[in-house]
């Protein structure tokens, strides 16, 4: 995998990010507030366990690499570890993967 390949991968990623749209602070704040209203405390939408301070991340239910967008409906709060484990899976694929383990 040479320099040209890496440049192509980075180009495709930039194009997907541009298509996905931007996220502003108010949108992020609203996502966190809705999570707290729904669960009573900051909770991972993937494993439904409370999130300790500093161990949270904003997750795309459908990853940008799979055609997801930076819209309210596609974003939620997850443990950083759950988000990393989910990687490029959709929310449904991740839940199926968890059940098969």
Secondary structure, DSSP 8 states (H G I E B T S, - for coil): --HHHHHHHHHHHHHHHHHH----HHHHHHHHHHHHHHHSS-B-TTT--B--TT-EEEEESS-GGGT--SSGGGEEEEEHHHHHHHTT--HHHHHHHHHH-
